Each structure stands twice: as structure tokens, then as C-alpha cells.
Amino acid sequence: MLPSTSARRIAVVVKGYPRLSETFIAQEILALEERGLPLEIWSLRHPTERAVHPMHKKIKARVSYLPEYLYEEPLRVLRGALWSLGQTGFWPTIRAFRRDLKRDFTANRVRRLGQAFAMARELPTDVRHLHVHYLHTPASVVRYAALLTGRTWTFSAHAKDIWTTPDWEKREKMQEALWGVTCTAQGAAHLQSLSSPEQVALVYHGLDLSRFPTPPSHRPARDGTDPQDPVRIVSVGRAVAKKGLGDLIKALAALPGDLHWRFAHVGGGELLNSLKKQAQEAGIADKVAFLGSKAQPEIISLLREADLFVLPSKEAASGDRDGLPNVIMEAASQSLAIVATDFAGIPEFIQSGAEGELVPPGDWEALSNALNLLARDPQRRDALGKAAFERLRRDFSMEGGIDMLEARLLTATGNRENQPERV
């Protein structure tokens, strides 16, 4: 039975919750919740990290976890399937699933249907609308659950889901969704080419600056000449191919011998061991520290103490790529000089030579040269860091994006008239 028209709640569906690498999702959920939107969170995976961000502790929405693997909760999946069999949306869902399975004959596709059976049965009747983060696996679960129950759904697309999902799948999902948003102009243009300009809107995540301390009033004028006080370089991001950290290790190894520096990386990821081995073989292991995953307060402390932030993103062999990494904006929040690649959504925020320095993706020699020049020039670093902070404050605050999402979600749930005026 469909929810009544007076119901207001929205189910926000994510891959995993909470996740240290997805502060942009937590920021959005918290901001919408603080504006009075009644939300609940549905996650396809259980958390794998012990640490959580302070934002996660503030979020009040109830969290439900779907069966991560169907064999782990077979009775729950069976109950969902039997319940779904009695719904008018069952056969349309099965037809959609068969079309998908024919083009993507994988166990993962079956898992998505099983998760959708469980979700469809367990969704409270006052949840009228589903909003999903990521257009690949999570959107498949939401699409099937929406077909089963007759609910409406919308999506936020980000990066990997845009560039590694087949065009046929993105096109069909967007046809069924009410609308979608994405966080880079490049991603928006691609998705609009498969649907229409009206179907997908550009909404930058932005940054809630109220969560961050004001930038340091000044940083030490390190120039790499003092071995007792080396230039501090930092990078934050999962150790995966699209982050280009292998290029960064090459770039660091190529820095001139008279430059004194130290590098710290924050983040987990599948490539950590190979990066450590690469640093060892390059003879720079004594200058490099891999710190693993850290909660945001620790990351901010590290950014405040650093002289340079670097993130050499590029396209992975799988087609995976970044959007506009939030951590670049977080570095800008502390007026930290940034070196990154002219790739994906990064140049939508950083103009090379103005708010930071950009180099071609995959070009470790250009990356090494940019790091060398900035490491020796504290005044230039100071100017770039201040310009990045001003760009963030002026053009990339969180408020504009949340305004748009709030308005669209209120319309999707029919609750705009019930929402009190904000002053």
C-alpha cells in the first residue's frame, strides 16, 4: 500500500554508512536534517572503520542496514521476496531485472534485486520518497524497490558511478528517476547528454565552513633549506588508482637533494602496501609517512600544520575518476597552498596560478617541478592559499547546493506547503 499524502519522510540510500571518505554525504544529510527534513538512512554495507566524523555523531536519522550478502540473511531476503510477489509492481520489477541481467550477467546484479526485496518490504509506510547517492549499485537497489512499491526516487551522482556505469544503464535509470544532481560540470554535461538538461542539475557539494576553524593567521616561512625544519607536504585520499599516488611517490623521489621535505598521507586503500614498497625502493621511505584513515579533526590539524597539499588525481584503467574531491576544499578552508592535476572537477575550483597550481594528470615530472618551486617559495604558497580560501568562501559554500536540494526534495514529497518559512 502506498504511503498517505500527508507522510513526509525520505529514505536516503548510500553504499555504506558511516564512511570517513564520504564527508560530503554526511554534510548533506546533516544540513537537510537541520532544516527540518525528516530523513532515515538505508545502507547497503555495514561500516568497516572504527573512527567516525563528528558530523556522523550529530546526525539523528535512523540507520537501517540491508543484507550485504544475500546468503548472510537468507530468511530476511526470502520474506522480502514473498512479500514482493504480492505487489502490483512485482512483474514490472522482474522484467526490468531480466533486461539488466541479460546485459550484465553477474552475481552482483542478483544481489541488488535481493536487497531491493528486503528494502521494499521493510520501508515504513510514511517514507514517500527515496533519494540515492551513486548511480551504479545503490541506484539499482532503489530503482527495483521503487518499482516494487510505487514510490518516487531521485539520485545524486558523483564520480566513479558516472564514469564506470554503462551508458544504457545510466540512461534507463535516469528515465525512471524524477530528477538527479551531480557535483561537477563535466559529470552534469555527460549525464545530460544521455537524458536532458532538465533531468540533471549541477549542484556543488560546497563546504560548511562553520564546521572548520578559521585558517591559521600565518605559517612558518619554511623554504626547504633547513634539515631540522623541512617543508611539510600532505595528501589525503584513499590509496586507489584514481588518486595518482604512485605518480606522487615518483615526483617526491625526483625532488632535488638540497630540498628538505617530509610527506604524510592520510587514508586507507588497496594500494597502501604497494605505495610503501615504492617509497622504500625509491629511497625516500624515511621521509614518507602513511598514517592510515583518520577522523576529520585529525585531518584538519594536519592541514593546519602543513605547507603544501597535493592530490594528483587521474583516470584509472577501469575508467574510475574523481569528481571535485572535497578534501581539496578542506585544504582551502585552512588557506593551504594546493598542487593538483588539471583533471575532472578540480579546475572548476582551482584555476592554475590563481588558487593553486595544476599539472597534467599522470605527469609526475611536472608534479615534481611544481612541488619543488612551491616548497622553496613560502610567499607564493601564502598567496595561493589565501586565494583558495577566498574562492571557497565566495563561490563554494554549502548553502546554495542545500537550498536547491531542499526545495527539490520538498516538492518531490509534496511537503513544500507544510514546511515552515526559514528566516
N, C-alpha and C positions, 0 to 999 in steps of 0.2 A: 504494500500500500504506500502511495506517495505521501510525503510529509504535508501537513497543512500549510496553507498560505501564510499563516502567522508565524511559522517557525523561522529562525534566523541563523542557525549555526552553520558554520563552514568547516568541512574537513580539509585540512592541509596535509597533502601526502608527500612524503620525502623518501629518499633511498635509505637513509639511516639517521638516527637521532639519539642523542646529540652527537655532532661531529665537529672536531676542532677546526677542520679545514673549510667549514661552511658557515662562517660567521655571518655572511650576507643573508642566509636564510633565517638564522636566529634573529638577526637585527630586524628583518621584515616582520616576522611573526610577533616579536615583542612590540614593535611600533603599532601594528594593526590592533593588537590586543589592548594596548594602552589607549587607543582611540575608541574602544568600546565594541569592536567586532568580536562576537563570540566564536571562538575557534577551538577545534580539537585537532590533535596531530596523529597521523597514521604513518607508521614507518615500516618499510619493507625489511629492514635489518635491525638487529639489536646493536647497541653501542659496542665498539671494540677498544675504546680508550677510557682510561680511568679519569683523566682530567676533563673538566668542563669549563666553559667560559662563564664569567659572571652573568652574562645575558641569559644563559640557559637556566640559571637558578631563579631568575626573575619571571620567566615565562610560567604562567599558571595553567595553560591549556592541558587537558588530559592527554596522555600519550597511550596509544594502542599499537601493539606490535603484531604484524601479520606473520604467518608461518614463513620463516626464512627459507626453509627447505620443506617440501610437502611431506616427506617421509618422517619428519620430526613431529608433526602433529596431524597424523592421518585422520583421526576421528573429527577433528575440527574442520578439516578440508572436506571430508565426506558429508558432514552436517551442512556445510555451506553449499555443496553440490546438490544435495537432496532438496534443500530449501529453494535453490535457484531453479531447479527443474519445474517448480510450480509457478514461476513468474512468467508474465507475458513477454518479458524481454529475453527469455532463455534461448529461444531458437535464433533470433537475430544475433545474439552474442555468439552462439556456436557457429553460425555462418561466417561471422567476422573472424572468429578464431581459425576456422578451417582455411580461409583465404590467407591469413597470416602464416599459418603453419606450412602451407604449400610453398610459400616463398622463403620461409625461414624455419626449416625443419630441425629444431633444436629442443633439448630438454628445458631450456630456459623459457621458451615460449609456453610450454605446458605449465611451468611453474607460475607464470603470470596469470594464467586462467585460474589455477587453483587458489592463488592469493585473492583474486577477484571474487571467487565464490565465497570465501570466508568473509571478505570485507563487505560484500553486498548483504549478507545475512546479518552481520553484526552492526552495521551502521545504525545509529539511533534515528528514529523517525523524524526528529526535529533537525537533522542535518539535511539541508535542502540542496547544497551545492558542494562540489569537490574542486579544489584548486591544487594542482600538482606541480612540483618542482622537478624539472627534467622531462624532456620529450621522448626519451627512449623507454627503458624498462618501467619506471614508475607510471608513465603516461599510458602504457599498455594495460596495467592493472586498473587504472582509473577509467580508461575507456571501456573495458569489459564490465566493470562494476556499474558504470553509468548506464550502459545498455541494459544491464540486468534490472536495474531499479527505476529507470526513467529519470534519474537526476541529471542536472546540467553539470558541465565541467569546463574549467579553463586551465591554462598552463603558463608556467614561467620556464622558458628555455634558457640555457646558459652557455655551454661551450661544447664539451665532449658530445652531449646529446644531439647538438645541431650537426656536427661535422662527421659523426660516425654512424648515424642512423640513416638507412636507405631513404632516398627521396620518396619512393612510393609510400613508405610508412609515415613519413612526416606529412605528406600531402593528405593522406586519408584521415589521420588524426586531426589535422587542422580543420578539415571539412566538418568534423563532428563536434569539435570544441566551440564554445560560444566565441572565444577570443583567446589571444595569447600575448605575452610580453616577452621581451628578451633584453639583454643588458649591454649590447654593443650594436653600433650602426651596421657593421659588417654582418652580424648574425641576423639583424632585422631585415636587411636587404635580401639575404638568401631565403629566409622563410617567406617573405612577401612574394618572392618570385615563384614560390610553389603554391601560394594561396592568393592573397590580395593585400594591397596596402592597408586596408581597413581591418584585416584579420589579426595582424601582428603589430604591436606598438613597441617603440623603443623606450625602455624605462631603465635608466641607470640605477644601480643599487645605491650609489652615493654612500656617504658615511655620516653616521650620527655623531657629530663632534662633541656632543655633551658627554659621551662615554669616554672621551680621551682627555688626558691632561693637556694644558697649553704647551706649545713647543718650548724646548729649553731656551732660555734667554740668550745663551751663547754656548758654543762648543769650543773645546781646546783647539788651537791652531796647529794641529798635527800636520806635518808635511812629509813624513816618511824618512826623515834624516836621523831620528833618534831611535836607536835599537831598544832603549828602555821604555819608549812610549810610541809603539808602532801605530800606523793608521789602522783603524778598525773597520773591517768590511763585513757586512752581514747579508744573508739571504734567507727568506722564509718561504717555504712551499714544500709540498710533497716531493719526495725523490722519485719522480716518474719522468718518462722521456720528454714530455712536452715542456718541462721546466728548463731544459737545456743545461742542467748542472754539470754534465760531462764537459760541455764547452767551457763552462766557468772554471773547472779544475785546470783545463789546458791553459786558459787565459791567465790564471793565477801563477801557474808554473812558469809562464813566459815573462813575468814581470822582471824588470832589471834587478840585478843583485844588490844595487846600492839603495833600493827602496825597502824600507822596513814596514811590514804589514802583518796583520793577523785576520783570519777569516772564520766566521761562525755561521753554521747552517742550522736552521730550526725546521723540523718536520720529520715525519716518518716516511715510509715508502719502500717500494720493492727494490729500488736501485741503491739503497744506502750502502750495502756491503761492497758493491762494485765501485761506488764512488770513493769509499775509504781505500780500497785497493788501488784505485787510480792515483789518489793523492800520495799513497805510500810509494808507488812506482815512480811518480814524478819527483820525489824527493822533497815534498812540501808537507808531509804529514805532521811535522812538528809545528806548523803554522796554521793548521786547519783543525777545527773542532766541529764535530757533528753532534748536536745537542739533543736530537730526537724531538718528539712532539712536546709542545709547551702550551700552557694556557695563556690567554691574551695578556694578562698583567705582566707576565714574564717577558713576553714578546715586546711589549711596549717599552719596558725597562731596557731591553737590549737595543731597541731602535734609538732610544734617547742617548745611549752611551756610544753609539756608533758614529762613524764619519761618513760612511758610504753604504747605500743599499743597492743591491744588484739582483736582477731577475732576467736571465737571458732566454725567455720563452721562445719556442719554435714549434713547428708542426711535427708530431710524432709519426713514425712509419705507419701507424694504424689510422692516421688521419685526425687523431685527437689533438686538440689545441686549446689554449686558454681563451677566455673572453677578455674582460678587463679585470685582472686579478685584484681583489680587494686589498691585498697586502701592499700593493703599490700605493693605494690611497692612505693606508695606515702609516706607511713610511712618510708620506707627505704631511700627515697630521702632526708629525714631530719635526717638520721642516728639515728633513733629512735629504741630502743630495741623492739622486736616483740615476742609476745606469741600467738601461733595459734594452729590449730589442724593438725595432720598428715592425711590430707584428700584432696581428689580431686586434683587440680593442685598445691596446696600450697607447698608440698615437692619438686616440680620441681624448686622452687625458694629458699625456706628456708630449709637448712639442719640443723636438730636439733642439738644444741650445737655449731654450727658454725656461722650461720647468725641469729639465733633466737632459741626459744625453742618451740618444738612441743609436744602436748599431744594427746592421743587418742580422737577421736570425741565422744562427749556425756559423757566424764568422767570429771564431774565437780570437783571431789576431786583432780585429777591430775592437773587440771587447777588452782585450788586454791593454790596448793602447788607450782606450777611454778611461779605464781604471787607473793606469799609470799617470795620465795627465791630471786627473782629478785628485788622486791621492797626494800629489805634490802641490796642490793649489787650494788651500783652505778658504781663501776669499771667494773663489769661484764656487766652491761647494756651498758656502753660506748663501750666495746669491741664488743659486739654483734651488736650494732647499726652501728659502723664503718664497720664491716664485711658485713652487709646487704647492705650498700651503695656501697661498692666496688663490690659486686656481681651484683648489679643493673647496675652500670656504665659499668662493663666489659661485662656482658652476656645478659642484658635485656634492651638495648637501643632500641628505637623505629625504628631506621634506617633500620635494617635488615629486619624486617617484612614489612615495607613500600616499600623497594626495591622490594621484591617479589610480593607484591600486584600490584605495579605499572607496573611491567613487564607483569604480567599475564593479567591485565585489558587492557593494550595497545595491547596485542596480541588478546584478545577476541574481541576488537573493530576494529582490523585491522589498528591501528594507530601507530604502532611502528615506521614505516618508516617516519612518519610525525612529530615525537617527537624530539625536539632539544636535542643535547647532553648536559648533565649536567657536570659541572666541579667543 
